[in-house]
Amino acid sequence: MSKFTKGKWEVSDEGEIRVFVNKKITLFYTIGSVDGCDNEEGQANARLIAAAPEMYNWLKAFLQVSKDGTVINTRHIKELLAWIDGEAKNE
């Protein structure tokens, strides 16, 4: 059982890594922050950290799926990598 903060992690313009508790009233929980988010490298670092829970879930799924020989859907992995690389939004 994982012990990290559940939910979809997002990156603010200021480099905060946060989980929204309620998007309707903009209530969120800040998990951490990344210094230097005023440049491309800092934003890339923040996106990589924010993608950690999703990467964790996909690695767990890959291990479970690969045991029975089923092929995992690579579209989700490509979408995650595109988000980490800043080529797409994490929807």
PDB file of N, CA, C and O in Angstrom:
ATOM      1  N   MET A   1       0.838  -1.175   0.000  1.00  0.00           N
ATOM      2  CA  MET A   1       0.000   0.000   0.000  1.00  0.00           C
ATOM      3  C   MET A   1       0.885   1.242   0.000  1.00  0.00           C
ATOM      4  O   MET A   1       1.786   1.366   0.830  1.00  0.00           O
ATOM      5  N   SER A   2       0.637   2.137  -0.907  1.00  0.00           N
ATOM      6  CA  SER A   2       1.430   3.361  -0.985  1.00  0.00           C
ATOM      7  C   SER A   2       1.083   4.298   0.167  1.00  0.00           C
ATOM      8  O   SER A   2      -0.031   4.275   0.690  1.00  0.00           O
ATOM      9  N   LYS A   3       2.048   5.118   0.552  1.00  0.00           N
ATOM     10  CA  LYS A   3       1.851   6.018   1.684  1.00  0.00           C
ATOM     11  C   LYS A   3       1.954   7.483   1.272  1.00  0.00           C
ATOM     12  O   LYS A   3       1.972   8.361   2.135  1.00  0.00           O
ATOM     13  N   PHE A   4       2.021   7.763  -0.028  1.00  0.00           N
ATOM     14  CA  PHE A   4       2.109   9.155  -0.467  1.00  0.00           C
ATOM     15  C   PHE A   4       0.723   9.767  -0.584  1.00  0.00           C
ATOM     16  O   PHE A   4      -0.282   9.057  -0.536  1.00  0.00           O
ATOM     17  N   THR A   5       0.669  11.084  -0.736  1.00  0.00           N
ATOM     18  CA  THR A   5      -0.597  11.806  -0.823  1.00  0.00           C
ATOM     19  C   THR A   5      -1.360  11.366  -2.063  1.00  0.00           C
ATOM     20  O   THR A   5      -0.838  11.436  -3.175  1.00  0.00           O
ATOM     21  N   LYS A   6      -2.578  10.921  -1.877  1.00  0.00           N
ATOM     22  CA  LYS A   6      -3.417  10.443  -2.981  1.00  0.00           C
ATOM     23  C   LYS A   6      -3.968  11.606  -3.797  1.00  0.00           C
ATOM     24  O   LYS A   6      -4.070  12.731  -3.308  1.00  0.00           O
ATOM     25  N   GLY A   7      -4.311  11.324  -5.018  1.00  0.00           N
ATOM     26  CA  GLY A   7      -4.904  12.332  -5.883  1.00  0.00           C
ATOM     27  C   GLY A   7      -3.971  12.699  -7.023  1.00  0.00           C
ATOM     28  O   GLY A   7      -2.825  12.251  -7.083  1.00  0.00           O
ATOM     29  N   LYS A   8      -4.471  13.499  -7.900  1.00  0.00           N
ATOM     30  CA  LYS A   8      -3.700  13.955  -9.043  1.00  0.00           C
ATOM     31  C   LYS A   8      -2.876  15.169  -8.627  1.00  0.00           C
ATOM     32  O   LYS A   8      -3.433  16.178  -8.193  1.00  0.00           O
ATOM     33  N   TRP A   9      -1.569  15.078  -8.754  1.00  0.00           N
ATOM     34  CA  TRP A   9      -0.689  16.181  -8.394  1.00  0.00           C
ATOM     35  C   TRP A   9      -0.596  17.138  -9.565  1.00  0.00           C
ATOM     36  O   TRP A   9      -0.542  16.713 -10.719  1.00  0.00           O
ATOM     37  N   GLU A  10      -0.578  18.437  -9.268  1.00  0.00           N
ATOM     38  CA  GLU A  10      -0.487  19.460 -10.305  1.00  0.00           C
ATOM     39  C   GLU A  10       0.593  20.457  -9.936  1.00  0.00           C
ATOM     40  O   GLU A  10       1.033  20.515  -8.788  1.00  0.00           O
ATOM     41  N   VAL A  11       1.018  21.242 -10.918  1.00  0.00           N
ATOM     42  CA  VAL A  11       2.061  22.239 -10.720  1.00  0.00           C
ATOM     43  C   VAL A  11       1.460  23.632 -10.905  1.00  0.00           C
ATOM     44  O   VAL A  11       0.799  23.900 -11.908  1.00  0.00           O
ATOM     45  N   SER A  12       1.693  24.513  -9.936  1.00  0.00           N
ATOM     46  CA  SER A  12       1.244  25.898 -10.079  1.00  0.00           C
ATOM     47  C   SER A  12       2.306  26.675 -10.859  1.00  0.00           C
ATOM     48  O   SER A  12       3.413  26.179 -11.069  1.00  0.00           O
ATOM     49  N   ASP A  13       1.973  27.870 -11.280  1.00  0.00           N
ATOM     50  CA  ASP A  13       2.927  28.725 -11.981  1.00  0.00           C
ATOM     51  C   ASP A  13       4.123  29.083 -11.098  1.00  0.00           C
ATOM     52  O   ASP A  13       5.205  29.383 -11.602  1.00  0.00           O
ATOM     53  N   GLU A  14       3.927  29.049  -9.793  1.00  0.00           N
ATOM     54  CA  GLU A  14       4.988  29.378  -8.845  1.00  0.00           C
ATOM     55  C   GLU A  14       5.847  28.174  -8.491  1.00  0.00           C
ATOM     56  O   GLU A  14       6.794  28.295  -7.714  1.00  0.00           O
ATOM     57  N   GLY A  15       5.524  27.007  -9.055  1.00  0.00           N
ATOM     58  CA  GLY A  15       6.311  25.807  -8.791  1.00  0.00           C
ATOM     59  C   GLY A  15       5.843  24.977  -7.625  1.00  0.00           C
ATOM     60  O   GLY A  15       6.560  24.081  -7.178  1.00  0.00           O
ATOM     61  N   GLU A  16       4.647  25.253  -7.115  1.00  0.00           N
ATOM     62  CA  GLU A  16       4.102  24.438  -6.036  1.00  0.00           C
ATOM     63  C   GLU A  16       3.559  23.134  -6.604  1.00  0.00           C
ATOM     64  O   GLU A  16       2.883  23.120  -7.632  1.00  0.00           O
ATOM     65  N   ILE A  17       3.862  22.060  -5.928  1.00  0.00           N
ATOM     66  CA  ILE A  17       3.279  20.763  -6.258  1.00  0.00           C
ATOM     67  C   ILE A  17       2.090  20.631  -5.313  1.00  0.00           C
ATOM     68  O   ILE A  17       2.252  20.675  -4.094  1.00  0.00           O
ATOM     69  N   ARG A  18       0.897  20.467  -5.877  1.00  0.00           N
ATOM     70  CA  ARG A  18      -0.295  20.473  -5.032  1.00  0.00           C
ATOM     71  C   ARG A  18      -1.347  19.495  -5.521  1.00  0.00           C
ATOM     72  O   ARG A  18      -1.372  19.083  -6.681  1.00  0.00           O
ATOM     73  N   VAL A  19      -2.211  19.144  -4.584  1.00  0.00           N
ATOM     74  CA  VAL A  19      -3.358  18.287  -4.855  1.00  0.00           C
ATOM     75  C   VAL A  19      -4.593  19.118  -4.559  1.00  0.00           C
ATOM     76  O   VAL A  19      -4.723  19.680  -3.471  1.00  0.00           O
ATOM     77  N   PHE A  20      -5.498  19.197  -5.520  1.00  0.00           N
ATOM     78  CA  PHE A  20      -6.725  19.948  -5.300  1.00  0.00           C
ATOM     79  C   PHE A  20      -7.705  19.107  -4.507  1.00  0.00           C
ATOM     80  O   PHE A  20      -8.015  17.974  -4.874  1.00  0.00           O
ATOM     81  N   VAL A  21      -8.187  19.679  -3.417  1.00  0.00           N
ATOM     82  CA  VAL A  21      -9.193  19.031  -2.588  1.00  0.00           C
ATOM     83  C   VAL A  21     -10.563  19.313  -3.176  1.00  0.00           C
ATOM     84  O   VAL A  21     -11.428  18.437  -3.212  1.00  0.00           O
ATOM     85  N   ASN A  22     -10.756  20.545  -3.636  1.00  0.00           N
ATOM     86  CA  ASN A  22     -12.020  20.941  -4.249  1.00  0.00           C
ATOM     87  C   ASN A  22     -11.741  22.022  -5.284  1.00  0.00           C
ATOM     88  O   ASN A  22     -11.472  23.171  -4.931  1.00  0.00           O
ATOM     89  N   LYS A  23     -11.804  21.657  -6.558  1.00  0.00           N
ATOM     90  CA  LYS A  23     -11.492  22.609  -7.629  1.00  0.00           C
ATOM     91  C   LYS A  23     -12.550  23.701  -7.765  1.00  0.00           C
ATOM     92  O   LYS A  23     -12.245  24.791  -8.249  1.00  0.00           O
ATOM     93  N   LYS A  24     -13.780  23.432  -7.351  1.00  0.00           N
ATOM     94  CA  LYS A  24     -14.851  24.422  -7.497  1.00  0.00           C
ATOM     95  C   LYS A  24     -14.582  25.665  -6.659  1.00  0.00           C
ATOM     96  O   LYS A  24     -14.913  26.778  -7.068  1.00  0.00           O
ATOM     97  N   ILE A  25     -13.990  25.477  -5.500  1.00  0.00           N
ATOM     98  CA  ILE A  25     -13.700  26.629  -4.645  1.00  0.00           C
ATOM     99  C   ILE A  25     -12.185  26.858  -4.520  1.00  0.00           C
ATOM    100  O   ILE A  25     -11.741  27.587  -3.633  1.00  0.00           O
ATOM    101  N   THR A  26     -11.409  26.248  -5.387  1.00  0.00           N
ATOM    102  CA  THR A  26      -9.952  26.378  -5.438  1.00  0.00           C
ATOM    103  C   THR A  26      -9.309  26.107  -4.074  1.00  0.00           C
ATOM    104  O   THR A  26      -8.526  26.914  -3.573  1.00  0.00           O
ATOM    105  N   LEU A  27      -9.644  24.989  -3.500  1.00  0.00           N
ATOM    106  CA  LEU A  27      -9.064  24.549  -2.243  1.00  0.00           C
ATOM    107  C   LEU A  27      -8.051  23.456  -2.562  1.00  0.00           C
ATOM    108  O   LEU A  27      -8.413  22.425  -3.129  1.00  0.00           O
ATOM    109  N   PHE A  28      -6.794  23.668  -2.206  1.00  0.00           N
ATOM    110  CA  PHE A  28      -5.781  22.688  -2.505  1.00  0.00           C
ATOM    111  C   PHE A  28      -4.836  22.496  -1.336  1.00  0.00           C
ATOM    112  O   PHE A  28      -4.765  23.316  -0.421  1.00  0.00           O
ATOM    113  N   TYR A  29      -4.117  21.394  -1.393  1.00  0.00           N
ATOM    114  CA  TYR A  29      -3.132  21.038  -0.389  1.00  0.00           C
ATOM    115  C   TYR A  29      -1.777  21.067  -1.070  1.00  0.00           C
ATOM    116  O   TYR A  29      -1.561  20.337  -2.038  1.00  0.00           O
ATOM    117  N   THR A  30      -0.850  21.900  -0.582  1.00  0.00           N
ATOM    118  CA  THR A  30       0.484  21.985  -1.170  1.00  0.00           C
ATOM    119  C   THR A  30       1.357  20.874  -0.597  1.00  0.00           C
ATOM    120  O   THR A  30       1.501  20.747   0.619  1.00  0.00           O
ATOM    121  N   ILE A  31       1.933  20.078  -1.483  1.00  0.00           N
ATOM    122  CA  ILE A  31       2.787  18.960  -1.097  1.00  0.00           C
ATOM    123  C   ILE A  31       4.233  19.425  -0.963  1.00  0.00           C
ATOM    124  O   ILE A  31       4.954  18.988  -0.066  1.00  0.00           O
ATOM    125  N   GLY A  32       4.649  20.311  -1.859  1.00  0.00           N
ATOM    126  CA  GLY A  32       6.023  20.804  -1.863  1.00  0.00           C
ATOM    127  C   GLY A  32       6.167  21.870  -2.922  1.00  0.00           C
ATOM    128  O   GLY A  32       5.188  22.276  -3.549  1.00  0.00           O
ATOM    129  N   SER A  33       7.385  22.321  -3.119  1.00  0.00           N
ATOM    130  CA  SER A  33       7.626  23.314  -4.158  1.00  0.00           C
ATOM    131  C   SER A  33       9.000  23.082  -4.774  1.00  0.00           C
ATOM    132  O   SER A  33       9.868  22.438  -4.185  1.00  0.00           O
ATOM    133  N   VAL A  34       9.172  23.622  -5.970  1.00  0.00           N
ATOM    134  CA  VAL A  34      10.423  23.495  -6.699  1.00  0.00           C
ATOM    135  C   VAL A  34      10.962  24.899  -6.931  1.00  0.00           C
ATOM    136  O   VAL A  34      10.262  25.751  -7.479  1.00  0.00           O
ATOM    137  N   ASP A  35      12.192  25.143  -6.522  1.00  0.00           N
ATOM    138  CA  ASP A  35      12.821  26.440  -6.764  1.00  0.00           C
ATOM    139  C   ASP A  35      13.185  26.565  -8.239  1.00  0.00           C
ATOM    140  O   ASP A  35      13.450  25.566  -8.907  1.00  0.00           O
ATOM    141  N   GLY A  36      13.195  27.779  -8.733  1.00  0.00           N
ATOM    142  CA  GLY A  36      13.629  28.034 -10.096  1.00  0.00           C
ATOM    143  C   GLY A  36      12.590  27.761 -11.152  1.00  0.00           C
ATOM    144  O   GLY A  36      12.937  27.487 -12.301  1.00  0.00           O
ATOM    145  N   CYS A  37      11.317  27.827 -10.794  1.00  0.00           N
ATOM    146  CA  CYS A  37      10.261  27.549 -11.762  1.00  0.00           C
ATOM    147  C   CYS A  37      10.013  28.712 -12.715  1.00  0.00           C
ATOM    148  O   CYS A  37       9.072  28.693 -13.508  1.00  0.00           O
ATOM    149  N   ASP A  38      10.865  29.715 -12.625  1.00  0.00           N
ATOM    150  CA  ASP A  38      10.753  30.819 -13.566  1.00  0.00           C
ATOM    151  C   ASP A  38      11.526  30.531 -14.849  1.00  0.00           C
ATOM    152  O   ASP A  38      11.646  31.397 -15.715  1.00  0.00           O
ATOM    153  N   ASN A  39      12.051  29.308 -14.968  1.00  0.00           N
ATOM    154  CA  ASN A  39      12.732  28.929 -16.204  1.00  0.00           C
ATOM    155  C   ASN A  39      12.270  27.542 -16.655  1.00  0.00           C
ATOM    156  O   ASN A  39      11.576  26.834 -15.925  1.00  0.00           O
ATOM    157  N   GLU A  40      12.661  27.178 -17.849  1.00  0.00           N
ATOM    158  CA  GLU A  40      12.202  25.921 -18.463  1.00  0.00           C
ATOM    159  C   GLU A  40      12.638  24.699 -17.669  1.00  0.00           C
ATOM    160  O   GLU A  40      11.862  23.756 -17.514  1.00  0.00           O
ATOM    161  N   GLU A  41      13.850  24.699 -17.170  1.00  0.00           N
ATOM    162  CA  GLU A  41      14.345  23.552 -16.416  1.00  0.00           C
ATOM    163  C   GLU A  41      13.564  23.380 -15.110  1.00  0.00           C
ATOM    164  O   GLU A  41      13.212  22.262 -14.734  1.00  0.00           O
ATOM    165  N   GLY A  42      13.299  24.484 -14.428  1.00  0.00           N
ATOM    166  CA  GLY A  42      12.528  24.414 -13.184  1.00  0.00           C
ATOM    167  C   GLY A  42      11.128  23.891 -13.404  1.00  0.00           C
ATOM    168  O   GLY A  42      10.641  23.080 -12.617  1.00  0.00           O
ATOM    169  N   GLN A  43      10.466  24.341 -14.467  1.00  0.00           N
ATOM    170  CA  GLN A  43       9.124  23.843 -14.786  1.00  0.00           C
ATOM    171  C   GLN A  43       9.172  22.350 -15.119  1.00  0.00           C
ATOM    172  O   GLN A  43       8.280  21.598 -14.729  1.00  0.00           O
ATOM    173  N   ALA A  44      10.217  21.920 -15.843  1.00  0.00           N
ATOM    174  CA  ALA A  44      10.360  20.495 -16.176  1.00  0.00           C
ATOM    175  C   ALA A  44      10.555  19.672 -14.911  1.00  0.00           C
ATOM    176  O   ALA A  44       9.988  18.585 -14.792  1.00  0.00           O
ATOM    177  N   ASN A  45      11.340  20.163 -13.970  1.00  0.00           N
ATOM    178  CA  ASN A  45      11.543  19.462 -12.703  1.00  0.00           C
ATOM    179  C   ASN A  45      10.229  19.325 -11.939  1.00  0.00           C
ATOM    180  O   ASN A  45       9.928  18.264 -11.393  1.00  0.00           O
ATOM    181  N   ALA A  46       9.455  20.400 -11.904  1.00  0.00           N
ATOM    182  CA  ALA A  46       8.177  20.376 -11.189  1.00  0.00           C
ATOM    183  C   ALA A  46       7.207  19.382 -11.829  1.00  0.00           C
ATOM    184  O   ALA A  46       6.528  18.635 -11.124  1.00  0.00           O
ATOM    185  N   ARG A  47       7.141  19.372 -13.172  1.00  0.00           N
ATOM    186  CA  ARG A  47       6.243  18.427 -13.849  1.00  0.00           C
ATOM    187  C   ARG A  47       6.650  16.980 -13.566  1.00  0.00           C
ATOM    188  O   ARG A  47       5.789  16.120 -13.377  1.00  0.00           O
ATOM    189  N   LEU A  48       7.945  16.711 -13.538  1.00  0.00           N
ATOM    190  CA  LEU A  48       8.420  15.358 -13.269  1.00  0.00           C
ATOM    191  C   LEU A  48       8.029  14.901 -11.864  1.00  0.00           C
ATOM    192  O   LEU A  48       7.597  13.764 -11.672  1.00  0.00           O
ATOM    193  N   ILE A  49       8.182  15.789 -10.893  1.00  0.00           N
ATOM    194  CA  ILE A  49       7.796  15.460  -9.521  1.00  0.00           C
ATOM    195  C   ILE A  49       6.285  15.255  -9.430  1.00  0.00           C
ATOM    196  O   ILE A  49       5.826  14.312  -8.787  1.00  0.00           O
ATOM    197  N   ALA A  50       5.514  16.132 -10.068  1.00  0.00           N
ATOM    198  CA  ALA A  50       4.055  16.020 -10.013  1.00  0.00           C
ATOM    199  C   ALA A  50       3.551  14.757 -10.700  1.00  0.00           C
ATOM    200  O   ALA A  50       2.458  14.281 -10.393  1.00  0.00           O
ATOM    201  N   ALA A  51       4.329  14.214 -11.620  1.00  0.00           N
ATOM    202  CA  ALA A  51       3.921  12.996 -12.330  1.00  0.00           C
ATOM    203  C   ALA A  51       4.216  11.729 -11.529  1.00  0.00           C
ATOM    204  O   ALA A  51       3.805  10.639 -11.927  1.00  0.00           O
ATOM    205  N   ALA A  52       4.916  11.859 -10.415  1.00  0.00           N
ATOM    206  CA  ALA A  52       5.335  10.690  -9.643  1.00  0.00           C
ATOM    207  C   ALA A  52       4.201   9.734  -9.265  1.00  0.00           C
ATOM    208  O   ALA A  52       4.357   8.527  -9.452  1.00  0.00           O
ATOM    209  N   PRO A  53       3.061  10.215  -8.739  1.00  0.00           N
ATOM    210  CA  PRO A  53       2.006   9.261  -8.383  1.00  0.00           C
ATOM    211  C   PRO A  53       1.471   8.480  -9.588  1.00  0.00           C
ATOM    212  O   PRO A  53       1.189   7.286  -9.490  1.00  0.00           O
ATOM    213  N   GLU A  54       1.335   9.174 -10.726  1.00  0.00           N
ATOM    214  CA  GLU A  54       0.835   8.499 -11.916  1.00  0.00           C
ATOM    215  C   GLU A  54       1.855   7.484 -12.427  1.00  0.00           C
ATOM    216  O   GLU A  54       1.484   6.391 -12.856  1.00  0.00           O
ATOM    217  N   MET A  55       3.136   7.842 -12.382  1.00  0.00           N
ATOM    218  CA  MET A  55       4.184   6.897 -12.786  1.00  0.00           C
ATOM    219  C   MET A  55       4.168   5.677 -11.869  1.00  0.00           C
ATOM    220  O   MET A  55       4.299   4.542 -12.326  1.00  0.00           O
ATOM    221  N   TYR A  56       4.007   5.921 -10.589  1.00  0.00           N
ATOM    222  CA  TYR A  56       3.935   4.833  -9.621  1.00  0.00           C
ATOM    223  C   TYR A  56       2.790   3.875  -9.969  1.00  0.00           C
ATOM    224  O   TYR A  56       2.973   2.658 -10.003  1.00  0.00           O
ATOM    225  N   ASN A  57       1.613   4.442 -10.223  1.00  0.00           N
ATOM    226  CA  ASN A  57       0.447   3.613 -10.552  1.00  0.00           C
ATOM    227  C   ASN A  57       0.669   2.808 -11.828  1.00  0.00           C
ATOM    228  O   ASN A  57       0.287   1.640 -11.897  1.00  0.00           O
ATOM    229  N   TRP A  58       1.288   3.427 -12.846  1.00  0.00           N
ATOM    230  CA  TRP A  58       1.540   2.707 -14.096  1.00  0.00           C
ATOM    231  C   TRP A  58       2.587   1.617 -13.917  1.00  0.00           C
ATOM    232  O   TRP A  58       2.478   0.558 -14.534  1.00  0.00           O
ATOM    233  N   LEU A  59       3.586   1.849 -13.099  1.00  0.00           N
ATOM    234  CA  LEU A  59       4.577   0.803 -12.834  1.00  0.00           C
ATOM    235  C   LEU A  59       3.930  -0.370 -12.112  1.00  0.00           C
ATOM    236  O   LEU A  59       4.206  -1.527 -12.429  1.00  0.00           O
ATOM    237  N   LYS A  60       3.066  -0.072 -11.138  1.00  0.00           N
ATOM    238  CA  LYS A  60       2.351  -1.149 -10.438  1.00  0.00           C
ATOM    239  C   LYS A  60       1.471  -1.928 -11.411  1.00  0.00           C
ATOM    240  O   LYS A  60       1.432  -3.158 -11.381  1.00  0.00           O
ATOM    241  N   ALA A  61       0.764  -1.194 -12.276  1.00  0.00           N
ATOM    242  CA  ALA A  61      -0.106  -1.847 -13.261  1.00  0.00           C
ATOM    243  C   ALA A  61       0.721  -2.684 -14.221  1.00  0.00           C
ATOM    244  O   ALA A  61       0.319  -3.792 -14.578  1.00  0.00           O
ATOM    245  N   PHE A  62       1.856  -2.178 -14.640  1.00  0.00           N
ATOM    246  CA  PHE A  62       2.714  -2.911 -15.565  1.00  0.00           C
ATOM    247  C   PHE A  62       3.175  -4.223 -14.943  1.00  0.00           C
ATOM    248  O   PHE A  62       3.185  -5.261 -15.605  1.00  0.00           O
ATOM    249  N   LEU A  63       3.554  -4.174 -13.677  1.00  0.00           N
ATOM    250  CA  LEU A  63       3.991  -5.400 -13.008  1.00  0.00           C
ATOM    251  C   LEU A  63       2.862  -6.408 -12.914  1.00  0.00           C
ATOM    252  O   LEU A  63       3.078  -7.599 -13.137  1.00  0.00           O
ATOM    253  N   GLN A  64       1.661  -5.951 -12.587  1.00  0.00           N
ATOM    254  CA  GLN A  64       0.524  -6.858 -12.479  1.00  0.00           C
ATOM    255  C   GLN A  64       0.156  -7.436 -13.839  1.00  0.00           C
ATOM    256  O   GLN A  64      -0.119  -8.630 -13.955  1.00  0.00           O
ATOM    257  N   VAL A  65       0.149  -6.594 -14.863  1.00  0.00           N
ATOM    258  CA  VAL A  65      -0.237  -7.036 -16.200  1.00  0.00           C
ATOM    259  C   VAL A  65       0.799  -7.962 -16.788  1.00  0.00           C
ATOM    260  O   VAL A  65       0.447  -8.962 -17.412  1.00  0.00           O
ATOM    261  N   SER A  66       2.081  -7.650 -16.602  1.00  0.00           N
ATOM    262  CA  SER A  66       3.125  -8.444 -17.238  1.00  0.00           C
ATOM    263  C   SER A  66       3.217  -9.855 -16.664  1.00  0.00           C
ATOM    264  O   SER A  66       3.735 -10.751 -17.330  1.00  0.00           O
ATOM    265  N   LYS A  67       2.726 -10.072 -15.447  1.00  0.00           N
ATOM    266  CA  LYS A  67       2.747 -11.409 -14.854  1.00  0.00           C
ATOM    267  C   LYS A  67       1.897 -12.391 -15.654  1.00  0.00           C
ATOM    268  O   LYS A  67       2.247 -13.565 -15.766  1.00  0.00           O
ATOM    269  N   ASP A  68       0.776 -11.914 -16.215  1.00  0.00           N
ATOM    270  CA  ASP A  68      -0.080 -12.824 -16.978  1.00  0.00           C
ATOM    271  C   ASP A  68       0.158 -12.700 -18.485  1.00  0.00           C
ATOM    272  O   ASP A  68      -0.567 -13.303 -19.276  1.00  0.00           O
ATOM    273  N   GLY A  69       1.175 -11.917 -18.889  1.00  0.00           N
ATOM    274  CA  GLY A  69       1.538 -11.836 -20.297  1.00  0.00           C
ATOM    275  C   GLY A  69       0.713 -10.865 -21.120  1.00  0.00           C
ATOM    276  O   GLY A  69       0.891 -10.792 -22.336  1.00  0.00           O
ATOM    277  N   THR A  70      -0.187 -10.113 -20.493  1.00  0.00           N
ATOM    278  CA  THR A  70      -1.007  -9.150 -21.215  1.00  0.00           C
ATOM    279  C   THR A  70      -0.169  -7.922 -21.567  1.00  0.00           C
ATOM    280  O   THR A  70       0.682  -7.497 -20.785  1.00  0.00           O
ATOM    281  N   VAL A  71      -0.412  -7.365 -22.733  1.00  0.00           N
ATOM    282  CA  VAL A  71       0.319  -6.173 -23.161  1.00  0.00           C
ATOM    283  C   VAL A  71      -0.374  -4.934 -22.606  1.00  0.00           C
ATOM    284  O   VAL A  71      -1.592  -4.792 -22.715  1.00  0.00           O
ATOM    285  N   ILE A  72       0.406  -4.044 -22.012  1.00  0.00           N
ATOM    286  CA  ILE A  72      -0.141  -2.810 -21.445  1.00  0.00           C
ATOM    287  C   ILE A  72      -0.425  -1.804 -22.561  1.00  0.00           C
ATOM    288  O   ILE A  72       0.253  -1.812 -23.589  1.00  0.00           O
ATOM    289  N   ASN A  73      -1.411  -0.948 -22.367  1.00  0.00           N
ATOM    290  CA  ASN A  73      -1.758   0.090 -23.335  1.00  0.00           C
ATOM    291  C   ASN A  73      -0.709   1.196 -23.262  1.00  0.00           C
ATOM    292  O   ASN A  73      -0.656   1.937 -22.281  1.00  0.00           O
ATOM    293  N   THR A  74       0.121   1.310 -24.290  1.00  0.00           N
ATOM    294  CA  THR A  74       1.217   2.281 -24.270  1.00  0.00           C
ATOM    295  C   THR A  74       0.743   3.712 -24.482  1.00  0.00           C
ATOM    296  O   THR A  74       1.512   4.643 -24.241  1.00  0.00           O
ATOM    297  N   ARG A  75      -0.496   3.924 -24.924  1.00  0.00           N
ATOM    298  CA  ARG A  75      -1.014   5.280 -25.127  1.00  0.00           C
ATOM    299  C   ARG A  75      -0.933   6.086 -23.837  1.00  0.00           C
ATOM    300  O   ARG A  75      -0.548   7.255 -23.859  1.00  0.00           O
ATOM    301  N   HIS A  76      -1.293   5.470 -22.714  1.00  0.00           N
ATOM    302  CA  HIS A  76      -1.266   6.170 -21.435  1.00  0.00           C
ATOM    303  C   HIS A  76       0.166   6.554 -21.048  1.00  0.00           C
ATOM    304  O   HIS A  76       0.401   7.633 -20.506  1.00  0.00           O
ATOM    305  N   ILE A  77       1.098   5.680 -21.327  1.00  0.00           N
ATOM    306  CA  ILE A  77       2.494   5.975 -21.016  1.00  0.00           C
ATOM    307  C   ILE A  77       2.985   7.128 -21.884  1.00  0.00           C
ATOM    308  O   ILE A  77       3.687   8.011 -21.393  1.00  0.00           O
ATOM    309  N   LYS A  78       2.630   7.133 -23.154  1.00  0.00           N
ATOM    310  CA  LYS A  78       3.028   8.214 -24.055  1.00  0.00           C
ATOM    311  C   LYS A  78       2.413   9.544 -23.624  1.00  0.00           C
ATOM    312  O   LYS A  78       3.068  10.582 -23.711  1.00  0.00           O
ATOM    313  N   GLU A  79       1.165   9.523 -23.160  1.00  0.00           N
ATOM    314  CA  GLU A  79       0.506  10.742 -22.676  1.00  0.00           C
ATOM    315  C   GLU A  79       1.218  11.274 -21.431  1.00  0.00           C
ATOM    316  O   GLU A  79       1.420  12.481 -21.295  1.00  0.00           O
ATOM    317  N   LEU A  80       1.589  10.386 -20.541  1.00  0.00           N
ATOM    318  CA  LEU A  80       2.294  10.794 -19.330  1.00  0.00           C
ATOM    319  C   LEU A  80       3.650  11.403 -19.679  1.00  0.00           C
ATOM    320  O   LEU A  80       4.018  12.443 -19.133  1.00  0.00           O
ATOM    321  N   LEU A  81       4.382  10.777 -20.569  1.00  0.00           N
ATOM    322  CA  LEU A  81       5.681  11.311 -20.980  1.00  0.00           C
ATOM    323  C   LEU A  81       5.537  12.661 -21.671  1.00  0.00           C
ATOM    324  O   LEU A  81       6.363  13.549 -21.460  1.00  0.00           O
ATOM    325  N   ALA A  82       4.504  12.831 -22.492  1.00  0.00           N
ATOM    326  CA  ALA A  82       4.275  14.119 -23.162  1.00  0.00           C
ATOM    327  C   ALA A  82       4.009  15.213 -22.135  1.00  0.00           C
ATOM    328  O   ALA A  82       4.470  16.342 -22.299  1.00  0.00           O
ATOM    329  N   TRP A  83       3.267  14.885 -21.077  1.00  0.00           N
ATOM    330  CA  TRP A  83       3.000  15.874 -20.031  1.00  0.00           C
ATOM    331  C   TRP A  83       4.286  16.229 -19.287  1.00  0.00           C
ATOM    332  O   TRP A  83       4.565  17.405 -19.050  1.00  0.00           O
ATOM    333  N   ILE A  84       5.063  15.220 -18.922  1.00  0.00           N
ATOM    334  CA  ILE A  84       6.316  15.470 -18.213  1.00  0.00           C
ATOM    335  C   ILE A  84       7.243  16.337 -19.069  1.00  0.00           C
ATOM    336  O   ILE A  84       7.926  17.221 -18.550  1.00  0.00           O
ATOM    337  N   ASP A  85       7.264  16.084 -20.364  1.00  0.00           N
ATOM    338  CA  ASP A  85       8.110  16.843 -21.285  1.00  0.00           C
ATOM    339  C   ASP A  85       7.546  18.211 -21.639  1.00  0.00           C
ATOM    340  O   ASP A  85       8.186  18.968 -22.369  1.00  0.00           O
ATOM    341  N   GLY A  86       6.356  18.545 -21.134  1.00  0.00           N
ATOM    342  CA  GLY A  86       5.763  19.847 -21.377  1.00  0.00           C
ATOM    343  C   GLY A  86       5.102  19.968 -22.726  1.00  0.00           C
ATOM    344  O   GLY A  86       4.831  21.081 -23.177  1.00  0.00           O
ATOM    345  N   GLU A  87       4.834  18.858 -23.386  1.00  0.00           N
ATOM    346  CA  GLU A  87       4.232  18.867 -24.723  1.00  0.00           C
ATOM    347  C   GLU A  87       2.721  18.766 -24.671  1.00  0.00           C
ATOM    348  O   GLU A  87       2.063  18.926 -25.700  1.00  0.00           O
ATOM    349  N   ALA A  88       2.151  18.505 -23.505  1.00  0.00           N
ATOM    350  CA  ALA A  88       0.702  18.365 -23.362  1.00  0.00           C
ATOM    351  C   ALA A  88       0.323  18.692 -21.929  1.00  0.00           C
ATOM    352  O   ALA A  88       1.170  18.713 -21.037  1.00  0.00           O
ATOM    353  N   LYS A  89      -0.973  18.948 -21.719  1.00  0.00           N
ATOM    354  CA  LYS A  89      -1.491  19.182 -20.362  1.00  0.00           C
ATOM    355  C   LYS A  89      -1.891  17.841 -19.773  1.00  0.00           C
ATOM    356  O   LYS A  89      -2.284  16.928 -20.499  1.00  0.00           O
ATOM    357  N   ASN A  90      -1.791  17.724 -18.460  1.00  0.00           N
ATOM    358  CA  ASN A  90      -2.224  16.515 -17.768  1.00  0.00           C
ATOM    359  C   ASN A  90      -3.695  16.661 -17.453  1.00  0.00           C
ATOM    360  O   ASN A  90      -4.059  17.310 -16.473  1.00  0.00           O
ATOM    361  N   GLU A  91      -4.539  16.072 -18.263  1.00  0.00           N
ATOM    362  CA  GLU A  91      -5.996  16.198 -18.124  1.00  0.00           C
ATOM    363  C   GLU A  91      -6.564  15.046 -17.337  1.00  0.00           C
ATOM    364  O   GLU A  91      -7.774  14.984 -17.119  1.00  0.00           O
TER     365      GLU A  91
END
